[in-house]
Amino acid sequence: MAQKAVISVIGEDRIGIIAGISDVLASNNINIFDITQTSIEGLFTMIMVVDISKSTVSFEELKKLLAERGNSLSVRVDAQREEVFRYMHRI
């Protein structure tokens, strides 16, 4: 059964952001279910829904790895478990 997480990325648009974040996910056996990204006037935003059920690292370690990669790409990366995301954004 899938365990979903929501990953958001925000920063100045540059080459390699999607590749860099996707590399962290693929290296840790995490599948991307859905992805949307846009760049408006030089500002890059991306939201991904991923399956962490077969991850080779803990969720806390994944968050750390994504933040480190984000720092190297000069973007902010946040990750939340889907249930936490939905609870925080309920109406």
C-alpha positions as CSV (number, residue, x, y, z in Angstrom):
1,M,0.0,0.0,0.0
2,A,1.3,3.4,-1.0
3,Q,2.5,5.9,1.7
4,K,2.3,9.3,0.1
5,A,4.3,12.4,0.8
6,V,4.1,15.9,-0.6
7,I,7.3,17.7,-1.6
8,S,7.3,21.4,-2.5
9,V,10.2,23.3,-4.0
10,I,10.5,27.1,-4.3
11,G,13.3,29.3,-5.6
12,E,14.8,31.1,-8.5
13,D,14.5,29.2,-11.7
14,R,17.7,27.5,-12.9
15,I,18.8,24.5,-14.8
16,G,18.8,21.2,-12.9
17,I,16.3,21.7,-10.2
18,I,13.9,18.9,-11.3
19,A,16.8,16.6,-12.0
20,G,18.5,17.3,-8.7
21,I,15.4,16.6,-6.6
22,S,14.4,13.6,-8.7
23,D,17.9,12.2,-8.3
24,V,17.5,12.2,-4.5
25,L,14.1,10.4,-4.8
26,A,15.3,7.8,-7.3
27,S,18.5,7.1,-5.3
28,N,16.3,6.2,-2.3
29,N,13.7,4.1,-4.1
30,I,10.9,6.7,-4.0
31,N,8.4,6.8,-6.9
32,I,6.9,10.1,-8.2
33,F,3.1,9.7,-8.5
34,D,2.4,13.3,-9.7
35,I,4.4,16.4,-10.4
36,T,3.5,19.9,-11.4
37,Q,6.0,22.8,-11.9
38,T,5.9,26.3,-13.2
39,S,8.3,29.2,-13.6
40,I,6.8,32.7,-13.4
41,E,9.1,35.7,-14.0
42,G,12.1,33.7,-12.8
43,L,10.4,32.2,-9.8
44,F,10.3,28.3,-9.9
45,T,7.7,26.3,-8.0
46,M,7.1,22.6,-8.0
47,I,4.9,20.2,-6.1
48,M,5.4,16.5,-6.1
49,V,3.3,13.6,-4.7
50,V,5.6,10.7,-4.1
51,D,5.3,7.1,-2.7
52,I,7.6,6.6,0.2
53,S,6.5,3.1,1.1
54,K,9.6,1.4,-0.4
55,S,12.1,4.2,0.7
56,T,15.5,3.0,1.7
57,V,15.8,5.8,4.2
58,S,13.6,7.1,7.1
59,F,11.3,10.0,6.3
60,E,13.4,12.3,8.6
61,E,16.6,11.3,6.6
62,L,14.8,11.9,3.4
63,K,13.8,15.4,4.5
64,K,17.4,16.1,5.4
65,L,18.7,14.8,2.0
66,L,16.1,16.9,0.1
67,A,17.0,20.0,2.2
68,E,20.7,19.5,1.5
69,R,20.1,19.1,-2.2
70,G,17.8,22.1,-2.2
71,N,20.6,24.2,-0.5
72,S,23.0,23.1,-3.3
73,L,20.5,24.2,-5.9
74,S,19.6,27.4,-4.0
75,V,16.0,26.4,-3.6
76,R,13.8,25.7,-0.5
77,V,12.5,22.1,-0.3
78,D,9.8,21.0,2.1
79,A,8.4,17.5,2.6
80,Q,5.4,16.4,4.6
81,R,3.6,13.1,4.9
82,E,0.3,13.3,2.9
83,E,-1.9,13.0,6.0
84,V,-0.1,15.9,7.8
85,F,-0.4,18.0,4.6
86,R,-4.1,17.3,4.3
87,Y,-4.7,18.0,8.0
88,M,-2.9,21.3,7.8
89,H,-4.8,22.4,4.7
90,R,-8.3,21.3,5.5
91,I,-11.2,23.7,5.2
